[in-house]
C-alpha cells in the first residue's frame, strides 16, 4: 500500500499543476477508486 500512497501523492501534486483536460481524464481513470 505504500507504493499506492506514493502514487496518489504524486498524482495529487500533478493534478494541482495540470490542465482541466488532464483533471477530467484522471477522474475518469481513477474515479472508481474513490481515494
VENHU-V109391 format. One record per backbone hydrogen bond with DSSP energy under -0.5 kcal/mol. CO is the residue of the C=O (numbers start at 1). NH is the residue of the N-H. If there is no record, write none. Layout:
BEGIN
co->(CO | CO)
nh->(NH | NH)
END
This chain:
BEGIN
co->(1 | 2 | 3 | 4 | 5 | 6 | 7 | 8 | 9 | 10 | 11 | 12 | 13 | 14 | 14 | 15 | 19 | 19 | 20 | 21 | 22 | 23 | 24 | 25 | 26 | 27 | 30 | 30 | 31)
nh->(5 | 6 | 7 | 8 | 9 | 10 | 11 | 12 | 13 | 14 | 15 | 16 | 17 | 17 | 18 | 18 | 22 | 23 | 24 | 25 | 26 | 27 | 28 | 29 | 30 | 31 | 33 | 34 | 34)
END
